[in-house]
Amino acid sequence: MKPHITVLIDEAVEALAIKSSGVIIDATLGSSGHARNIVSKLEKDGLFIGIDADQQAILEGQKTFSEALCHVELRVGNFRDINSILEQLHIEKADAILADLGWRMEQFSGNGRGFSFQVDEPLIMTFGDPSTYAFVAKDILNEWKETDIKNVLKGYGEEQFSGRIARHIVERREKTPFETTFDLVSVIEEAVPSFYKRGKINASTKTFQALRIAVNDEFDALENFLIKSIAHLKAGGRLAVITFHSTEDRIVKHLFRNYSHDHIGTVVNKKPIIASREEVARNPRARSAKLRVFEKI
């Protein structure tokens, strides 16, 4: 598996307009790609706050920033919980907040939660502790109505064969319930036409994406995060968001536009910032990345 490459590092950090003594939040710490750049710009009176739903990312971050010049606080949590996290830290306002909505496969592969269709693991797909979730991936496959499964695959994964896959899922579970990722992969391969299996992306990609988004309630979490983050920005503070999914980008675009119309702030870049040709050549995944920036009045 290729190692994760953080996208738009320079563009995203530049967009934050970091002050050396500022309070800067990376709400999706991940592999600390952006965070390293941010921390390097903060002096001893600056504060960096890193948030991630995955505890492993926080543990790695603690090692990475053990000798940082600025003050560093790292917390396990979903970025939608930014209110409670900042309350715990006695922080009311931030100078800049960043969220990179991409996620690194190596962070989740091999952890037994079934994010990858290349590894046979239980169908869980939760970013955080599964016991705190209302449902996991196999619950959707084994218990939800065919129409609801179809809507998840179509709405969250933009899967063109959502109906066929949903029908095959229901037919399969009547005989044997879904337990692991390979159970699902085999059904998808049976459901889709042969030309689809020869496409540029794996035939299972969109279905797995859709289930992950549904389990983690990612779109609702994003909207919650955006609203709370803007409320926590200081006057002149900036919120920068990198998306990879068209629906995520629409959520960010529309909310930023609405807040701009309400004179709460301004959209810094009228069109999203995208990766350069050089970056896309180095990292093809960067092709779908879009960076949008909002500045609070």
N, C-alpha and C positions, 0 to 999 in steps of 0.2 A: 504494500500500500504506500502510495506517495505521501510524504509528509505534508501537513497543512501549510499553505502559504497565505499569510494575511494580505488582504487586498486593500488598495487605496490607502496605504499607510501614511504617506506624506500628505496627500490631499485631505484626508480626514482630520489629521492632527493640525494641519494648517488652518482648516475651517473652524476649529475650536477657538482660535485667537487666544491662546493660553497666556496667562499672566504668571510670572514666576512664583508669585505668592498666592496664587488662586486655589480654589477648591474645585478639583476636576474629578468627574465620575466616569468610569468605564463600566457601563451597566451589563456588558457581556464580555467578561475578562478573557475567557477562552485560553488560548496559548500565550497571552500577554503580548501579542505582536504590536498592537497599537499602544498598549500600556507602557511598554519599554520606551517608546518615543515620547509619550506624554511625561513620564516620570523624569526623563532626562532634561526636560525643560523647566522643572520645578526646583525651587531653592528650598532651604531648610524650613522656611515658614510657610511653604506650600503644603497642600494636603491632597493626596490621591486616594480615591475610594474605588475599589474593584469589586464587582458583584458577578457571581455566576451560580447557576443552579447546580452545577456539578462540583462536588467537593474536591475532586482530584485537581480541577483547574485552580482552586484556591490554594491547595497544598503546594502545587508547583509554583504558584505566584509568590507564596511566602518565601520560597527559596530564591526565586528570581530577584525579589526586592529586599532581601535581608540586609543589604548594605546601602539602600537608597538614601540619598541626601535629604529628601523631603519626608514628611510623615506619611505612612501608608496604612490604610485600613482595608482589609479584605473580608468579605462576607459571603456566605453561602445563601443563595436565595434567588427567586425569580425576579426579573427586573420589574415586573408589575407590582412588586412589594417594596418599591423604592421609598415609599412613605415611611413604613415601619423601620426600614434599615437606617434611614437618615435620622429618624427619631431616636433610635438606639444610640446613635453616634452624637446626638445633640447638635445636629447640623440642620439649619433651616433653609439656607440658600446655597446654590452652587454657581460657579462662574461658567462652567461648561459641562455638558453631558454627552457622551458618545454611546451609540449602540450599533454593533455589527451583527446583523441578523443571520449571517452565515454560521455554520457550525462545522467543527472539524471531526471527520469520521474517526480518526485515531483516538479521540477523546471518548468515544462511545463503543467502538468495536471491541469485542472481547469482554465486555462487562456484563454479558448475559441478558441484555434487554432487547435484542432483536432489531437494532436499527439498520443493520446491513443485510441485504438479500444474498450476500456472498458467504455468510457464516450462519450455521444452523444453531439458533438460540431461541429461547422462549419469546413469544410475541408479547412484549411488554411495552417498549418504546417510551418510557417516561424519562424526562431529563432528571427529575429529582427522585425522592424516595417513593416507590410504587404504592406504599401503604397510605400515602396522603392523597392519592388520586381517586377520582370517582369511578374511573374505568381504565383498563389498559387495552392494548391493541386486540388481543384475542377475544375480549368481551364484545368488541364491535363486530368481529367476524362471526362469532358464535351465537350472538344474542340479538343484534339489531335487525330490523326489517330490511328486506332487499332494497326497497326504495331509499331508505336512509343510507345504506351502504353505498348505493349508486351516487347519491347526492354528495357524500363525503369525497368519493373518488373524483367526481366531476368538479365539485366546487373548490376543493383544497389541492387536488393534484392535477386538475385540468386534463384528466385522462379521457381520451376520446372513445375508449372502449369500456367505459365505466359500467354500462348496462350489462354487457356480456360478462365482465368479470364478476359483478355483483351476483348475477344469476348462477354462475358456476360456484361461487362461494357458498351460496345457500344450498345448492345441490350437494356439495361436498360435505357440509356440516351435518346434513341429515343422516349421513352414513358414519362419518368420523369427525369429531370436533377438531378445530384448529388448535395446535399447541406450539409449533415452532415455525420459524421463518421459511424453512424449506417446504413445509406444508402449503404455505401461501404461494411460494414461487411456482410450485408444480401446478397449482390451479390457474394461476395467471397465464402460464405457458400453454395450458390447454384451452384457455378462453380466447386468447388473441390470435389473429391471423398470422400466418408464417412470415409475411413481409415485415410485420411489426417487430418480430423477434430478431430481424436482421437489421434493424434501424441503428442510428448513431448512439442512442442511449438504450440501456437495458430495459426490456419490457416491464420489469418490476419497479423501475425507478419511481414513477409517478404514483403508483399505488402505495408504496412504502412512505413516500413523502406525505401523501394525503393522510394516512393513518397517524403518522408522527404529529402532524399539525393538529389533528382532531384530539388526540390523546392529551397533548400539552396545551390545548386551547390557545394556540399561538396568536391568532388574529385578534381575539379579544384581549389577550395579555398585552399585545402591542399597543392597541388603542388606549388601554388603561395606563400603560407606561408613558405614552406621549403626553397625555393630559396631566399626569402627576409631575412629569419632568418639567414641563413648561411652568407649572405652578411653583416649582422649586428653583427656577432660574432667577438670578439677580437681574436687575435692569442692565441691558447690554449683554447678558449672558447668552450663550449659544447651545443649541441642541443639534447634533449631527447624527444622522441615521443612514446606515448602509443596508439596502435591501437586495435580495436575489430573486424574489418571487413577485410576479406582477400584481397580485392582490395586496401583498405587503406594501409595495410601492404606492398603490392607489390610496391605501389607508393613510400613509404618511403625507402624500401629496395633498389630499383633500383636507386633512386636519390642519396642516400648515396653512393652506389657503384660507380656510375658515377663520383661523385665529388671526390671520393677517387682515381679513375683512373686518374683524371685530376690533381691530387696532390694538391687539395684545402684543403684536410683534410684526416682524417682516420676514419674508422669504428671501434668504440671502442669494441663492442661485435660482433664477427663474426656471432653468432647465437642470435636470440632475447631472452631477459630475460623474463621468464614467472613466473607466480605465484607459490608459494610453495603449496604442498598438504594441508598444514594447512590453508593457505589463501583461497584456493578453497573450503575447507570444510566449512569455515565461510561464504564465499561469492561465490556461484557457478558461478556468472557472471564473476569472475576473470579468469575462465578457458580459455576464448578466448582472454585475454589481452596479447599483445606482446609489449615489450619495446625495442626500438632500439636507439642507441646513436652514435652521430657523433662529432668528435673533429676537430676543424679548425686548420690548420697548421699556 
